[in-house]
Every structure is written in structure tokens, then in C-alpha cells.
Amino acid sequence: MPSLSTEANRQSDVPLAGLYIHVPFCSAICPYCDFAVLVGGHEQRRHFVDSLLLEIALYADLELSGLGPVCFDTIYLGGGTPSMLTPDDLGRIFDALRRTVDLTADAKISLEANPEDVTSASLQAWRRLGVATLSLGVQSFDGDELRVLGRRHSPEDAIRSIKQAVAAGFDSVSVDLIFGLPDQDTSTLRRNLEQAVALAPDHISSYELEIHPRTTFGKQHARGELHELPEGQQAELFLLTHRVLAEAGYPAYEVSNFARHPRYRSQHNQKYWRHVPYVGLGPSAHSFDGQQRWWNERHLAKWQRQIEAGHRPVAGRERLSTQDLALETLMLSLRTVAGLDLSSFEARFDFDLVAHNRALVEQLDREGLLRLHDNLLAPTLEGFAVADGLAAGFSLQGLGRQAVRSTSRSIDKRLDRQV
Amino acid sequence: MDTIRNFCIIAHIDHGKSTLADRLIQRCGGVHDRDFRDQILDSMDIERERGITIKSNTITLPYEAQDGKTYSLNLIDTPGHVDFSHEVRRSLMSCEGALLLIDASQGVEAQTMANLYLALEYDLEIIPVINKIDLPSADVERVREEIDSELGLDPFEVVLCSAKTGVGIDDVLEAVVQKLPAPVGDPNAPTKALLFDAQYDIYRGVVMLVRVREGSLRKGQELFMMHSKKRYTVEELGHLLLERVAGKELGTGTVGYIIAGVKSVQDIAIGDTITDFDQPASEPLPGYKEAKPVVFSSMYPVSSDDYEDLVKGLDKLHLNDASLTYEKDSSAALGFGFRCGFLGLLHLEVVQERLEREHGLSLLLSAPSVRYEIVLKTGEEVAIDNPSLLPDPTEIETSAEPYIKAAVMMPERYIGTVMELCRERRGENTAFTYLTPGRVELTSEMPLAEVLFDFYDRLKTVTQGYGSFDYDMLDYRITDLVKVDILVNQERVDALSQLVHRDKARARALHYCERLEETIPRQQFKIPIQGVIGGTVIARTTINAFRKDVTAKCYGGDISRKRKLIEKQKEGKKRMKMVGSVEIPQEAFLAVLKSDAGK
């Protein structure tokens, strides 16, 4: 049921959801990457876009369980390398979305791009298509590091692409970096961070290198050819990243994300962390409606076969129990600077987290890992570094004996609070 | 009586005892091939898996010998560990002879010696049997020589066999018939039978295993138990083939079973002498000793929801194991549990393993303790086997601890290291004698508490497996007892408290701290671990905090995967006990009990 939407005809309690599109193509596979990616030719990419348009059509009358019709205010193209799609193909996707699903008038489009795909022509095309945020997969400004990471761009490409992007007039430009390479020391990391800051992007993501078993790095690691950085050094680099970026005017708002002003924080990614509904299209993309999470077929061919047969290409789904939702809320909140709002946690789950974990909270506060103030439980910088363990340490025993209270209203409230 | 032979098989572990028993049973048609399974006499899973025998068992084998007569061969299977030595002794007491089984490639080993001496103590006739002669590494001549020089047995009496292939099995059976004496005893004397073991049958109650020494047992007979002074009527008796075969009478010299309306193994005393109520024997059989628990430990379910299952499990084990004692106990750290008494550490391990396996329980145990005798300043005497019940030191006049007489048999070359080990363990009056040239027996009066903690492991290490060990309880001696508490992150973990000799306190506390440091997972904060006596810290270690564990990416919407990782982490914590804000894994409670020999 196509609808030309305006904000006026939107029901007030319909949450604003996020839409993610996974573009699984890269010009080469990076040795550390464990996303669903493949190297595809021009024809294959065009065929992918055809399938994607069909998938979008399958979501024409999308209603999320318990929430009714859904309206999106963020669109995020990730991958893979979405910048490998031609402007023509990107245009077909955006047209289809506008025709088929309910978007707010000011829905924000983000696009991930590799530096080598950034030219003045492509930048102009993306601007014309309405891309608001350009996220550049720079990873490093060091030639050796880029080679180790198997990237296809040079430090000069990286610098040039950021300069051009910043000048092109996007709402915001973000730079992705990777730290924690096997031999990285504080001085190479510091140079990377300083170089990024010098180019004045609006947002920086700095991810630690993770070695996943099925990747090239994973196999090298298993054979003993590649060593993970010792934990102490990982901690040192993690803390250095946060300190350098904060001093340069990019305070963290999440474990790996930094913005020079709250308005540059990723609207889309924050939805994942706040249990706001989102729909993912494309191979391996995940969706969430507040209670259920489902995910698409990971392999392109399987994904395509399902769509061509007229089915949503869903590979699996799970219904989250109250316990699951509470644990996720805890784990996701403790990764953010804002931390966990205890009163909304209690309102939502009918569970007084601090009362059930008094000794732990006091200990963590004494150790300087967590701060409890104004009914907020917020990690410190050192706490950020051990956020996984923090979440796992809390007891949720006894939670969920009563049914979870409706989430839609609190979601709206939390959206309103977004800066 | 001439056609009866009562015998057992004694052997070092893995020398093929169960396989030989299996083969003898098969040869005598004791079991149809379709019913056959390996280690047929070991009925408990744990016996099969560990290759050890815990309960005695017995089987009567009809055997037609070369002299044309049919014999009743009673094979009595015995446990082979020092913890169960009272059971071994009673089994040996019901035999006239023993097959001493020796591996053709391994030769004479520590347990071979210990078992031989035990058998000789009961005047058993010994037939040396060399097993596994089919092995490529078999060296029959060397083993024959060892039998001569190390055991002092006649090398020409040796029977060769392979229990695996069946070669020589007939020779073994013929040797039993020809070389072992028939039982002796006066059939007309008043009834005198040894109760050497008992099993619990859910339908029939207690099934007593007996060896008739004099007179006979009959159906309907009124029995009198000479030690426990109880009276029963024989409801059923007979021989044990693989199943019970009821009969009318058990004659002099025979081995069999009696069912006499005994409700629980607690009601009878293993080792008791059974006689006729109306015409009692004047004297019981010699050698009766009550099996008293000497090792005490508290058991707690890891999950407090499992408490009821633990109660059921202990009740059920107790039906078949009179030597296990238990009473309610509770711990601030571990919740409700039971204080249990055991015959020794293996007994403890076996009980724990059976509870975990047969009742699906996951258990935590406190440090094993002996029972101390405390005299208070008021003159009152108390027996303490639980550290948490130790009176305040200022109220104690004297403490005494149980001593044992330890006997270690070993080749001469280890004497130095073993004497050093005994000295380390506060052994007194250590002495040794040569049994044969090259082989010595060392005796030492040692506190039992010193033996509880990894003595057996250490002995095996220092003698490379050649030392065998046995002990008898001796007496109580005055000692300097202190209570060592363990603090994890400043919180006392009562289940880790222990009573030790003052001289050993520091080393033991450090051992605990170090094991805990290795087994408690690092947390986000530093965890000090301290061993203290009263308010004085005598040992300490620290578990450093981890500083980085957060995964970088949590976007693309795949939150489920990440949540599952954290759930897994949390799942791991379920097997842990929360003490203050520190999780202590079950392994930590076990690790502290483990030896640090070899480290």
C-alpha cells in the first residue's frame, strides 16, 4: 500500500524507526572483515539492486507487531561498500523507498563510502540524491597499517577524500578508524587520531581491531602467525583514543563513537542502542520491532532466491523475553556515556536493578568504573573499557516474573530526548 | 565341603582383575554370552569407569574339574583401595586363597606387594598368576624372577594366562581346585558366619553377604548378631550366581546371601558374626572393627534449589553405605548443606561423584577435616570436626588430633625421599625394616590430618608409583591447633576455613591463596585474597583487574549475537558462588583441595 506520507498523518504513538540497507559488495575482501561481503562485478551489483527493490516492495504494508504502521526517519546504507553502487542504482533505491515505505519529510540518509570511491563527481551525485551523512572507511592514515589491513587506498587518498567530503556540504562527515593492530604502539595511534582531528570531520568512529575466526586474520591467528595485542596494551590504546579525542573536542558518546557536537551523533546507530525499532534490508541485515528480532539470509544467492519467490528473505527470528530485553538494555546502556536510566529501567521491567546489585554497584563505584547519580548508572572511561564484563556482572534474578510493560510510549519519550 | 573353594583375585590396578573375573565367569557358564558385559561384577557406573571396585561382590561358579568332580568356586571380588581396606580385610577373611595377578609386561608393582601382604596376614594360600602373556611386550621370565626375588613366592607355582584371549583360563581354574585348600570348620558346631558385606535391594531390603565358618544357616532360622545384638529370622538364603538363587541351607564353608527383614544397612554391622539365637556360639569371629568416619567435609549444592535433591541423594546412598554419616550444616557463603563423614578421601570423592552423577547435582565441598578433641578451660571436652564450630582460642585449654600408624612399602631406593615426606608431615617414630633385600617397609606415626591433604598423591610422585600405603588409627595426641580463615575481597568465605597445626598454617594459607588466585576469574576490580588467623594476615595474593574487554562494534543491528555472548558469560557465573561482589567458581573450591606437587 504505497503512501505519500507527511508527518501530519502520522499517528502520535508510532515510533520513528530506522531503515538499514546492507550492500554486500567490496572491491576486495579485507582480511579482518567478518561482515557478509563479496567481490561482485557490475552486473551482479545491478542484479542485487533489482532484488533489493523487490524486497522493499515486500515491506510495502509494513506493520510492526504491537506498534502498527511504522514510519522511518533514518536510512543507513552500510556494507560492504555502498559507494560502489552507481548513483543511478542508489537513486533507484531511494525512489523505491520513498514510493513504498513511510518516511518522515526530513528522513536522514547516511552512506558509507570508501576513500577511493570519493571524487568530486561522486560527492555531487550523493549530495543530489539527498545523502546527509557520509561515513568514510579511512581506518588509518599510515601506509603500512593500510597495507596490513588490506585496504585499497593510500594515506593521501584518505586525506583528500575527507577534505573533499567536508567541503562538499554534507550535514555531517564521519571518519571510521581502526586501532589495535598487532604491532601498533601509542605513537602511531596518536598520529592517526591527530591526523583525523586535523581534517575536522564532524564525527569519528574508532573501532578496535577484532580477530574473527572465519576471516583471513582469524586463520593467521589460529596458525600463530598473527598475534592479538595483549590486553594491557589494548586498554592503553583504548584509553588513549578516548583521551586524545576528548581533548581535541570529540567526546565519546559510545564506546567507539565520538562527535564534535551532540547533533552529529549517529541518529541511526543510536536506535540500535535504545531498542528503537529498525528494519534491515539486504543480505544478513537484522530487524527489530521492540519484541522480536529477525535477520535475513546471509548469502546473496539465498537472499535473492527467497525474494524472487515472493517471500521476505528471513533466515531466522527470535522473540525476546523480558529477561532478554532487560539484559540488552543493560548491556547497551553501559556502552553509552548517558548510561542507564534507572527509573525508566524500573518502569519498564518492574525491577530495581541497584537494589538487587547493591554490593556490586558500590564496589564498581569504589573502583571508579561506574557512577551512580541522579538515578543514572553511567560508566566512567575505565568502565567503558570493561563494559562487557560490567553488564555480565549484574544479577537480573527475579526479573520478568510479571509481564513487560508496553514499550511504545517509553520509546517515544526516549526518542524525544535524543539530541 | 571338599568341593568348595573360596577365593579372591588381588592385583595392582590395571593388571586385569576384572577381565580375569569376567573370563572365569564365562568359562564356568555363569552367564550367557548375550547377557555378558565387561567388568560384570562391577555394577556401579563409577566402578566401571574408574576401573575400581568399591563394594565387594561375590559369585558362585560351578566348575567341572579334570578329576571329574564338580566344584563350587566362590569368587569374592574385593575393593582395592586403602580407604576401603576394612572391606578388603573382611573379603579376605571369607577366603582360603587368592589369585595374585601380575601383568606380564609391568611385573610386580606397589599394589601387588601391599595386597600380597594383606592376604598373607589372613593366612591365605597364594597362587601367582601372570596375566597378559599375549602382549608383545610380555616378559614372563623376568616377571617369574621378580615373583621369586621380590615376593618370595615359588616361581614354579606360577600359572600363565591371558584373560583377554582366554589362553590358560583352564589352568587357572585347575590351580584353584588343586592348590587352594577346601574350607574347614565343624558342621555340627553352633552356627558362626561372617557378615562380610551387604547390599540394599529396593524390593527386599538389605541383602547380607555371608561366609559360613561353622555350622550352617537355614531358612526360617532365628539369627543373632553377636556385635549389634540384634535378632532376625532368615526369610531367604542362597547362592549368588549372577542373580540370587534361593536354596534351603548354606552349609559350612560356603559363601552366600541371606535376606532376613533387615530394613537398612544402618541396622547391621559389617564384620559382625551371625549365630543361632537358640544355640549361640560362645565367641564371635575375631577381627571385628567398626568402620568409623575419620574425614569430615561439608557438601553444598551449587544451586540452593538443589538442596532437596541432595537430601534425597544422601538418603539413598546411605541405604547402601553404612559408613557414610551426614547431618545438616549451613554456610554464610554457600547456604544450606550437610556435614558428612567419610572413611577417607577416596570415599569422599566416590560419594561426591555418585551424588553428582546419579542425582544430577553440582556440589561444592569444604576442606576435609579430621575430628579434634578439645578440652576447654572449664574442663568440658568437645569433639570438633567443623572449623566453624571451633571455640574461641582463649577458651581452649588443650587440643588433640588423631594419629595414625602409616605403613609404606617401597623399593629401597626411595627410602630417603619417603622419610623426608614423613618428616614434612610431622611423622614421629619413623622406622623401617627390610622385607626382602631391596624392599623396605617404613612405619611412621603421623597426624591423620597430614595424610588427608595430598599425602597419597605426593607418595605416588616421590616413589614413582612404587610406594604403597596403608594405615591404622592410633590415638589422639596434643597439638597446637589454629583456625585459618580465607578472605576474598575482605569477605570471609566460611567454607574455606580450616583447622591446621600452627606450623603448617602459613604454607596452607598460601596454598589456598594461590589456588584461588589461579581459579577465580579476573574481574573489573582488584581482588585481594588473604589467609588470616584471627586478625593477623599470614598469606596474601591479589587477582589483578582486567582492564579491557569491551567489544568494539555493536551496530548493524545484530544485538542478539552480542547478548548471547554476555548470556554465555552469565551462564558461566551460574556455577559460581557470589561472595560479596566476587564470584567464586566451583573449580576454586575444588582446586584448593588439590595437591601442588610437581608445581
Interface residues (C-beta under 8 A of the other chain):
Chain A: Y20 H22 F35 G78 Y207 E208 E210 E231 G232 Q234 A235 F238 V255 S256 N269 Y272 W273 Y278 G280 A285 H286 S287 F288 R293 W295 E318 D324 L327 E328 M331 L332 R335 A359 L360 E362 Q363 L364 R366 E367 L369 E382 G383 F384 A385 V386 A387 D388 G389 L390 A391 A392 G393 S395
Chain B: N489 Q523 Q524 F525 K526 A545 F546 R547 K548 D549 V550 T551 A552 K553 C554 Y555 G556 G557 D558 I559 S560 K562 R563 L565 I566 E567 Q569 K570 K573 M578 G580 S581
